[in-house]
Amino acid sequence: MFSLGIKDIIDIFLVAVILYYVYRVMKVSGTIKIFGGIIAFILLWIFVSRILDMQLLGSMMDKLVNVGVIILVILFQDDIRRFLGEVGSHKSWKRFTNYFKANKTEDSEVPKFVMPIVYACKNMSQSKTGALIVIKQELPLVKYEMTGELINADVESRLIETIFYKGTPLHDGAIIIADGKITSAGCILPVSHAPNIPRELGLRHRSAMGITQETDAIAVIVSEERGEISFAKNGKISRNISTQGLERLLSINKNK
């Protein structure tokens, strides 16, 4: 007779949590169809080897599973790295530790770098100056910072506008802000190849989607053609947002 104990419930719950995280990572990276194929193969493998007890076919599928794990690790090494990074530095852990801290007033404060970014984006939007600003969250961005010129300067609106002014050597790349400083400018970012990107979005928007897919960073984009301000997070873009909306998004997604 089939019985379901507390250990079985915990087992099912943990498997569901792992599958959910895998699903979320693959959805963001645009490989959700592969996730569906993997789940279908696993269900078929269980059905053949466990329920039907087909030993020959089951052993063949066992070998495929063993080799398939290695292949998946090679193909999705970036997604796996991001997944492990999220698990190791997930904001829920910080919320748990902050619960025991006596002073909780800091969380309500708006970081000093927010308003300079907002003012700079407002001015660049009016002048239709293209810009791409990446803001570090939990995961490090050192390898992307090294692709540009190291600056390590305070975040000031005029400095941001100067960097992205047409004709300057660094205006085509991205600037990266980490720990309240502009760490580098002219940075090269990974480009998203998601099939659902609108055709009118250019390289800056695709780069913003790419960096926010591979890391937990957020990005602000100013369109050179339309002058609209966009905000990227988790590989998704919110377009044509106001300066008030940008201030709110930067405030609630601040790097704590």
Protein Blocks (a to p, Z undefined) as FASTA:
>chain_A
ZZddfklmmmmmmmmmmmmmmmmmmmmnopmmmmmmmmmmmmmmmmmmmmnopaklmmmm
mmmmmmmmmmmmmmmmmmmmmmmmmmmmgfklmmmmmmmpmblmlmmpccfklmmmmmmm
mmmmmnopacdddddfkbccklmmmmmccfkpacdfklmmmmmpghiaklmmccddeehi
afbghiacdddfbfkbcfklcfklmmmmmmmmmmmcdcddddfklopacddeehiacehi
afklmmmmmmmmccZZ
